[in-house]
Amino acid sequence: MIYVDKTDLVANLARFRNPFFLSRPRRFGKSTLVSTFHELFLNGLDKFQGLKIVTDNLWNDKTYKVIHLDLSKIKEQSGDVTFNESFLQQLDDAFSHSGYEKILNEEIKTPARYLDIRFSQKDIDSLVLLIDEYDAPLTAVMGDKEEFELRRRV
């Protein structure tokens, strides 16, 4: 067995302070990479001992609150629950899991509004938002052009 240590590349990407989109073919480790970022940002170097990121002193940043969304876990429409409502619930659950107070109420009707409220909070600069399986809600409704377009806009 061979292990190729690419934590130096992880450190380079993690230092990038703007949103970025990473696209790779299916089964190429995108979810594993997102989980690696989650661990690095949430707990620092605890689980990276012996790897380049530690041995070459490539990471000395602080830890952050991490919001990790996996859009493949959004429930499909069943009964009265819409995609929008399910997405909103996942957002609120993810934020509360990371120590933020739940804010979802009947006045917050869209994920965009929810995120506007969250990103206006004072401690948001210590937050990392990771999104995995962003396309899952779209591929689930490929045959329904109307629903596909609604979800794409969200």
C-alpha positions as CSV (number, residue, x, y, z in Angstrom):
1,M,0.0,0.0,0.0
2,I,1.1,3.5,-0.8
3,Y,0.0,6.7,0.9
4,V,0.7,10.0,-0.8
5,D,0.8,12.9,1.6
6,K,-0.9,15.9,0.0
7,T,-1.6,17.9,3.2
8,D,0.7,20.6,1.8
9,L,-1.9,21.1,-0.9
10,V,-4.7,21.1,1.7
11,A,-2.9,23.8,3.6
12,N,-2.5,25.9,0.4
13,L,-6.2,25.7,-0.3
14,A,-7.2,26.3,3.3
15,R,-5.2,29.6,3.3
16,F,-7.3,30.9,0.4
17,R,-9.7,33.4,2.0
18,N,-12.4,33.8,-0.7
19,P,-15.1,31.4,-1.8
20,F,-14.0,28.8,-4.2
21,F,-15.6,26.0,-6.1
22,L,-13.8,22.7,-6.5
23,S,-15.0,20.4,-9.2
24,R,-13.7,16.9,-9.8
25,P,-15.2,13.8,-11.4
26,R,-17.4,11.4,-9.5
27,R,-15.6,9.2,-7.0
28,F,-12.5,11.4,-6.9
29,G,-12.6,12.2,-3.2
30,K,-14.4,15.5,-3.0
31,S,-16.3,14.5,0.1
32,T,-13.1,13.2,1.7
33,L,-11.4,16.5,0.9
34,V,-14.3,18.5,2.4
35,S,-14.1,16.3,5.6
36,T,-10.4,17.0,5.7
37,F,-11.1,20.7,5.6
38,H,-13.7,20.3,8.3
39,E,-11.2,18.6,10.6
40,L,-8.5,21.1,9.9
41,F,-10.6,24.2,10.5
42,L,-12.5,22.8,13.5
43,N,-9.7,21.1,15.4
44,G,-6.5,22.3,13.9
45,L,-3.6,19.9,13.5
46,D,-4.6,17.3,16.2
47,K,-5.2,14.6,13.6
48,F,-2.5,15.6,11.2
49,Q,0.6,14.6,13.2
50,G,3.4,13.2,11.1
51,L,2.1,14.7,7.9
52,K,3.6,17.4,5.8
53,I,1.2,20.0,7.1
54,V,2.7,19.6,10.5
55,T,6.3,18.5,9.8
56,D,6.8,21.4,7.3
57,N,5.0,23.8,9.6
58,L,2.5,24.8,6.9
59,W,-0.5,25.6,9.1
60,N,-0.6,27.8,12.2
61,D,-4.0,29.3,11.8
62,K,-6.7,29.4,14.6
63,T,-9.7,27.1,14.7
64,Y,-13.1,28.1,13.4
65,K,-16.7,27.2,13.8
66,V,-17.5,25.0,10.8
67,I,-20.8,24.7,9.0
68,H,-20.7,21.6,6.9
69,L,-23.7,21.1,4.6
70,D,-24.2,17.9,2.7
71,L,-27.0,18.7,0.2
72,S,-27.5,15.0,-0.5
73,K,-29.2,14.8,2.9
74,I,-31.9,17.2,2.0
75,K,-35.1,15.3,2.2
76,E,-37.1,14.9,-1.0
77,Q,-40.5,16.4,-1.1
78,S,-42.8,14.3,1.0
79,G,-46.2,15.4,2.1
80,D,-46.2,19.1,3.0
81,V,-42.3,19.5,3.2
82,T,-40.8,21.3,0.2
83,F,-37.2,21.4,-0.9
84,N,-37.0,25.0,0.4
85,E,-38.3,24.0,3.8
86,S,-36.0,21.0,4.0
87,F,-33.0,23.1,3.0
88,L,-33.9,25.8,5.6
89,Q,-34.1,23.1,8.3
90,Q,-30.7,21.7,7.3
91,L,-29.2,25.1,7.5
92,D,-30.6,25.8,10.9
93,D,-29.6,22.4,12.2
94,A,-26.0,22.8,10.9
95,F,-25.7,26.3,12.5
96,S,-27.1,25.1,15.8
97,H,-24.8,22.0,15.8
98,S,-21.9,24.5,15.5
99,G,-23.0,26.5,18.6
100,Y,-25.2,29.1,17.0
101,E,-28.7,29.7,18.4
102,K,-31.6,28.4,16.2
103,I,-33.2,31.3,14.4
104,L,-35.6,29.6,11.9
105,N,-39.1,30.9,12.2
106,E,-42.1,31.5,9.9
107,E,-40.7,34.9,8.7
108,I,-37.6,33.3,7.2
109,K,-38.9,31.8,4.0
110,T,-35.8,31.3,1.9
111,P,-32.3,29.9,2.4
112,A,-30.9,33.1,1.0
113,R,-32.7,35.2,3.6
114,Y,-31.6,32.8,6.3
115,L,-27.9,33.1,5.2
116,D,-28.3,36.9,5.0
117,I,-29.3,37.0,8.6
118,R,-26.5,34.6,9.7
119,F,-23.8,36.4,7.7
120,S,-24.8,39.7,9.3
121,Q,-24.0,38.4,12.8
122,K,-21.0,39.8,14.5
123,D,-19.0,36.6,15.0
124,I,-19.4,35.4,11.5
125,D,-15.8,36.1,10.6
126,S,-14.8,33.0,12.6
127,L,-16.9,30.7,10.4
128,V,-16.0,28.3,7.7
129,L,-18.9,27.2,5.4
130,L,-18.3,23.9,3.6
131,I,-20.8,22.6,1.1
132,D,-20.7,19.0,-0.2
133,E,-22.9,17.3,-2.8
134,Y,-24.2,20.7,-4.0
135,D,-25.7,19.1,-7.1
136,A,-27.6,16.3,-5.4
137,P,-30.9,18.2,-5.1
138,L,-30.7,19.0,-8.8
139,T,-29.8,15.5,-10.1
140,A,-32.7,14.2,-8.0
141,V,-35.2,16.1,-10.2
142,M,-33.5,16.0,-13.6
143,G,-36.7,14.8,-15.3
144,D,-38.8,17.6,-13.8
145,K,-37.8,20.9,-15.6
146,E,-40.0,23.1,-13.4
147,E,-38.7,21.7,-10.1
148,F,-35.1,21.6,-11.4
149,E,-35.3,25.3,-12.3
150,L,-36.8,26.2,-8.9
151,R,-34.0,24.4,-7.1
152,R,-31.3,25.8,-9.3
153,R,-32.5,29.3,-8.4
154,V,-32.4,28.5,-4.7
